[in-house]
Amino acid sequence: AVLGPGMTEVRLVCVFGGARIVVPAGMYVEATGMGIFGGWDSKVHNTPPTDPATPWIRLSGVAVFGGVEVREKPPRGRGNLLERLFG
C-alpha cells in the first residue's frame, strides 16, 4: 500500500486467528493493543518522525485467542533465504 503523509490508523480485531503486519524497514509504527489468551508483539524499534509529512502507522486493536505480530521487512538482499521466502 502507498501511505499518504502523516499518520495512517489501522484497527485490528482478531478472534481465533491472527495477523502479521509487515512494514518497510525504518517506518515508524506506534503499536498498542491487547492480547486476551493470545499475544500482541511489535518487533519494530524506531523513533517517531520529526517531519509531520513523513508517513507512519498507528496500529491498535485486540487479539482474542489469536495473535498480532508487527515486524519490519528486511531490506532487499538481506536476511536468510527462508525468511525472505516465507516471511
Buried (B, 14 or more C-beta within 10 A) or exposed (E): EEBEEEBEEBEBEBEEEBBEBEBEEEBBBBBEBEBEEBEBEBEBEEEEBEEEEBBBBBBBBBBBEBBBBBBBBBEEEEEEEEEEEEE
